[in-house]
Amino acid sequence: MKTIIQLFICLLSLNSFAQIAPLENYTWYLEKLVIYGSDVLPPQGINPYNDFKDSDMPNAFAFESCWVMYGGMTYNDSDNQFSIITSAIIPNECPSIPNADMFDTTYFSEFYDFDNTHPNPFSYAFTTQPNYIVLTITNDNGDQAIYRNEQLAVANKEKVAVNLYPNPVTNHFQLEVESGKKIKSVRIFSVNGKKVLHFKEAQSTYDVSYLPAGIYFVKIKSETGESVKKMLKR
């Protein structure tokens, strides 16, 4: 009897462990929000997602819809919680879709509360289905964002590998993109989402000498996709 109980506990532990996977293991595609107990679905034609593996800084995230929110966070898988400690938002290209702006207001301003103090901590839980994993994020207000680790609707633009150097930047920077990709435009945004520079074609070097010191986001668009890099201006 004792052996059976030990075996049951072991299997239960293995099953519980299988339910837990680090956030950064996947890109998470939003299925719906649950705000004040009511479902809020993304408008047809956009596919918001969360990416917890930004390459420019540790413990970083990118939440993308018709806007993109970038930032840093603290989290620990053993606690199944994370807190947003820094964030910035910039506009994203989005098709003309009814209610897209209204949805983004709910997504960024109500659930993640970019405009004020983030409703920390956010707790998260995984539910394993036969063909996918469900991620449920709950903020301190009790609202939820429910994601899957598979794409639900339209395809996201391809992410283009870009190297921005030097970084930090003093007066100029250069961009190096993966082989075969051509830059179509480069836009630079402040942390408040204001566009401060726009280069309509590729340059050998990009002059940012007149920009004040601070943190900026550089959005690089190619023929096949786009990428955003964080830039520190000295």
C-alpha positions in Angstrom: 0.0 0.0 0.0 2.8 2.4 0.9 4.5 1.7 -2.4 1.3 2.5 -4.3 0.9 5.8 -2.5 4.5 6.7 -3.2 4.0 5.8 -6.9 0.9 7.9 -7.0 2.7 10.9 -5.4 5.5 10.5 -7.9 3.2 10.4 -10.9 1.3 13.5 -9.5 4.6 15.4 -9.2 5.6 14.5 -12.7 2.2 15.6 -14.1 2.4 18.9 -12.2 5.9 19.5 -13.4 4.8 18.8 -17.0 2.2 21.6 -16.7 4.9 24.2 -16.0 7.2 25.6 -18.7 9.2 28.8 -18.7 7.4 31.8 -20.3 10.3 32.3 -22.7 9.9 28.8 -24.2 7.2 30.0 -26.5 5.7 32.9 -28.3 2.1 33.2 -26.9 -0.8 34.2 -29.1 -3.7 36.0 -27.5 -7.0 34.1 -27.6 -9.1 36.5 -25.5 -9.2 38.9 -22.6 -11.5 38.5 -19.6 -12.2 41.9 -18.2 -14.7 42.3 -15.3 -15.9 38.7 -16.1 -16.7 39.5 -19.7 -14.8 38.0 -22.7 -13.1 40.6 -25.0 -11.9 39.0 -28.3 -9.3 40.5 -30.6 -10.9 41.9 -33.8 -10.8 39.6 -36.8 -7.6 40.3 -38.7 -5.1 41.0 -35.9 -3.2 38.5 -33.9 -1.8 40.0 -30.7 1.0 38.0 -29.1 3.5 38.1 -26.2 7.2 37.4 -26.5 9.1 36.9 -23.3 12.6 36.4 -24.9 13.6 39.9 -26.2 17.3 39.6 -27.2 18.3 43.1 -26.1 17.9 42.7 -22.4 17.3 40.0 -19.8 13.9 39.3 -18.4 12.3 41.4 -21.2 9.0 41.2 -23.0 7.2 42.5 -26.1 3.4 42.6 -26.2 2.3 43.3 -29.7 -1.0 44.3 -31.4 -1.6 47.5 -33.2 0.8 49.0 -30.6 3.9 47.3 -29.2 4.8 47.5 -25.5 8.4 46.7 -24.6 9.9 46.5 -21.2 11.6 44.7 -18.4 10.2 42.5 -15.7 11.1 40.4 -12.7 9.8 36.9 -12.5 10.5 33.4 -11.1 9.0 30.2 -12.5 8.9 28.7 -9.1 6.5 31.5 -8.0 4.5 31.6 -11.2 4.4 35.4 -11.0 6.0 38.3 -12.7 6.0 42.1 -12.2 6.5 44.7 -14.9 9.2 47.2 -13.8 9.8 49.2 -17.0 7.8 49.7 -20.1 7.5 51.8 -23.3 5.0 51.7 -26.1 5.3 52.5 -29.8 2.8 52.4 -32.6 2.8 49.4 -34.9 1.5 48.9 -38.4 -2.0 47.7 -38.3 -4.7 47.1 -41.0 -7.8 49.3 -40.9 -10.0 47.1 -38.8 -13.1 48.2 -36.9 -12.6 48.3 -33.1 -8.9 47.7 -33.3 -8.1 50.9 -31.4 -10.8 50.1 -28.8 -9.4 46.6 -28.3 -5.8 47.9 -27.9 -7.0 50.4 -25.3 -8.4 47.5 -23.3 -5.3 45.3 -23.9 -2.6 47.9 -23.0 -4.4 50.4 -20.9 -6.8 48.2 -18.9 -5.1 44.8 -18.6 -1.4 45.8 -18.6 -2.1 49.4 -17.6 0.7 51.1 -19.5 -0.6 54.6 -18.6 -0.3 54.2 -14.9 1.0 51.7 -12.3 1.0 48.2 -13.7 -1.3 45.9 -11.8 1.5 43.9 -10.4 2.1 41.1 -9.6 0.8 39.1 -12.6 0.3 35.4 -12.0 0.4 32.8 -14.7 -0.6 29.2 -15.2 -0.3 26.6 -17.9 -2.9 24.1 -19.1 -1.7 21.4 -21.4 -4.0 20.4 -24.3 -3.4 17.6 -26.8 -1.9 19.9 -29.4 -1.1 23.1 -27.7 -0.5 24.8 -24.3 -2.8 27.5 -22.8 -1.2 30.3 -20.8 -3.5 32.3 -18.5 -2.1 35.5 -17.1 -4.1 37.1 -14.3 -3.4 40.7 -13.1 -3.8 42.0 -9.6 -7.3 43.2 -10.5 -8.4 39.7 -11.3 -8.7 40.3 -15.1 -7.2 37.7 -17.4 -5.4 37.3 -20.7 -5.5 33.9 -22.2 -3.0 32.8 -24.8 -1.9 29.7 -26.8 1.5 28.7 -28.0 0.2 28.5 -31.5 -1.0 31.1 -34.0 -4.8 31.5 -34.0 -5.5 33.6 -37.0 -3.5 35.8 -39.4 0.3 35.4 -39.7 2.6 37.8 -38.0 5.2 39.6 -40.1 8.5 37.8 -40.3 11.0 39.1 -37.8 14.2 40.2 -39.4 17.6 39.7 -37.7 19.3 43.1 -37.3 22.4 44.2 -35.6 22.5 47.9 -34.5 26.0 49.2 -33.6 27.6 50.9 -31.8 25.1 50.8 -29.0 25.2 53.0 -26.9 25.2 55.6 -29.7 26.9 58.9 -29.6 26.1 60.6 -33.0 25.7 57.9 -35.6 24.8 54.2 -35.8 24.8 51.5 -38.5 22.5 48.6 -39.2 23.5 45.2 -40.4 20.7 42.9 -41.6 20.7 39.2 -42.4 21.9 38.3 -45.9 19.4 38.9 -48.7 17.3 41.4 -46.8 17.0 45.0 -47.8 16.0 47.8 -45.5 13.0 49.9 -46.7 12.7 52.3 -43.9 13.9 53.1 -40.3 11.8 54.9 -37.7 12.9 56.0 -34.3 10.5 56.4 -31.4 10.8 57.8 -27.9 9.8 55.7 -24.9 6.4 57.5 -25.0 5.7 56.3 -28.5 6.5 59.6 -30.3 8.2 59.3 -33.7 11.3 61.4 -33.5 13.1 60.4 -36.8 12.1 58.7 -40.0 14.6 57.5 -42.6 12.6 56.5 -45.7 15.4 54.5 -47.2 18.6 52.6 -46.1 21.6 54.7 -45.1 25.2 53.8 -44.7 25.1 55.5 -41.3 22.1 57.0 -39.4 22.6 60.4 -37.9 21.0 60.9 -34.5 23.4 63.6 -33.3 20.6 66.1 -32.4 18.5 63.7 -30.3 18.7 64.2 -26.6 20.3 61.5 -24.5 18.0 58.7 -23.5 16.4 55.4 -24.5 14.8 55.0 -28.0 13.3 52.2 -30.0 14.5 51.8 -33.6 12.0 50.1 -35.9 13.5 48.6 -39.0 11.3 47.5 -41.9 12.5 45.3 -44.7 10.8 43.8 -47.8 9.7 40.8 -45.8 9.3 41.8 -42.2 10.4 44.1 -39.4 12.4 44.3 -36.3 12.7 46.6 -33.3 15.9 47.4 -31.5 16.4 49.3 -28.3 19.0 52.1 -28.6 20.7 54.1 -25.8 21.7 57.6 -27.0 24.5 59.2 -25.0 
